[in-house]
């Protein structure tokens, strides 16, 4: 087998200084490979982001399941609001229910 120079190993069979045009089909293939490579990189980044988010959510579920405020059915009661804000929200719900019942 003949020894290939660095230029030959790159896939460029044209001798140095050759001004031949690259066939359009080859350019199309190079473009398609470039697009596919970029898409694979984007999808790989998105996959890593989703794996991180999944792990964070898994940890949060574990925290909620260990929370004594969780109901018997596993539904957590989260009261992150300030007491005044929570009271105002509950009052609005009560008002809405009263208006509906009248």
C-alpha positions as CSV (number, residue, x, y, z in Angstrom):
1,X,0.0,0.0,0.0
2,X,1.5,3.4,-0.9
3,X,2.4,5.8,1.9
4,X,-0.1,8.7,2.1
5,X,1.1,12.2,2.9
6,X,-0.8,14.4,5.3
7,X,-2.6,16.1,2.4
8,X,-3.7,12.7,1.0
9,X,-4.9,11.5,4.4
10,X,-7.2,14.6,4.8
11,X,-9.3,13.3,2.0
12,X,-8.2,15.9,-0.5
13,X,-7.0,13.9,-3.5
14,X,-6.1,16.9,-5.5
15,X,-2.4,17.8,-5.7
16,X,-1.2,20.9,-4.0
17,X,-1.9,24.0,-6.0
18,X,-4.7,22.3,-8.0
19,X,-7.6,24.7,-8.6
20,X,-10.2,22.1,-9.5
21,X,-13.7,22.8,-8.1
22,X,-15.2,20.5,-5.5
23,X,-18.2,18.7,-7.0
24,X,-21.5,20.1,-5.8
25,X,-22.5,16.7,-4.4
26,X,-19.5,16.6,-2.2
27,X,-20.2,20.2,-1.0
28,X,-23.8,19.2,-0.2
29,X,-22.5,16.2,1.8
30,X,-20.0,18.3,3.7
31,X,-22.8,20.8,4.5
32,X,-25.1,18.0,5.6
33,X,-22.4,16.5,7.9
34,X,-21.7,19.9,9.4
35,X,-25.4,20.5,10.1
36,X,-25.8,17.0,11.6
37,X,-22.7,17.5,13.7
38,X,-24.0,20.8,15.1
39,X,-27.4,19.3,15.8
40,X,-25.8,16.4,17.6
41,X,-23.9,18.9,19.7
42,X,-27.0,20.8,20.5
43,X,-29.0,17.7,21.4
44,X,-26.1,16.4,23.6
45,X,-26.1,19.7,25.5
46,X,-29.9,19.6,25.9
47,X,-29.7,16.0,27.1
48,X,-27.1,17.0,29.7
49,X,-29.3,19.9,30.8
50,X,-32.4,17.6,31.1
51,X,-30.4,15.0,33.0
52,X,-29.3,17.7,35.5
53,X,-32.9,18.9,35.8
54,X,-34.2,15.3,36.3
55,X,-31.7,14.8,39.1
56,X,-32.7,18.0,40.8
57,X,-36.4,17.1,40.5
58,X,-35.6,13.6,41.9
59,X,-33.9,15.1,44.9
60,X,-36.9,17.5,45.4
61,X,-39.3,14.6,45.2
62,X,-37.3,12.8,47.9
63,X,-37.4,15.9,50.1
64,X,-41.2,16.2,49.7
65,X,-41.7,12.5,50.4
66,X,-39.7,12.9,53.6
67,X,-41.7,16.0,54.6
68,X,-44.0,15.5,57.6
69,X,-46.5,18.0,56.0
70,X,-47.2,15.4,53.2
71,X,-50.6,13.9,53.3
72,X,-51.3,10.2,53.6
73,X,-51.8,10.0,49.8
74,X,-48.4,11.6,49.3
75,X,-49.7,15.0,48.4
76,X,-47.5,17.6,49.9
77,X,-49.0,20.7,51.6
78,X,-46.6,23.6,50.7
79,X,-47.2,26.9,52.3
80,X,-44.4,29.0,50.9
81,X,-46.5,32.2,51.0
82,X,-46.2,34.8,53.7
83,X,-49.1,34.3,56.2
84,X,-50.8,37.6,55.2
85,X,-50.6,36.7,51.5
86,X,-51.9,33.2,52.2
87,X,-54.8,34.6,54.3
88,X,-55.7,37.1,51.5
89,X,-55.7,34.2,48.9
90,X,-57.9,32.1,51.1
91,X,-60.3,35.0,51.7
92,X,-60.6,35.5,47.9
93,X,-61.4,31.8,47.5
94,X,-64.0,32.0,50.2
95,X,-65.5,35.1,48.6
96,X,-65.6,33.4,45.2
97,X,-67.3,30.3,46.6
98,X,-69.8,32.4,48.5
99,X,-70.6,34.4,45.3
100,X,-71.0,31.1,43.4
101,X,-73.4,29.6,46.1
102,X,-75.6,32.7,46.2
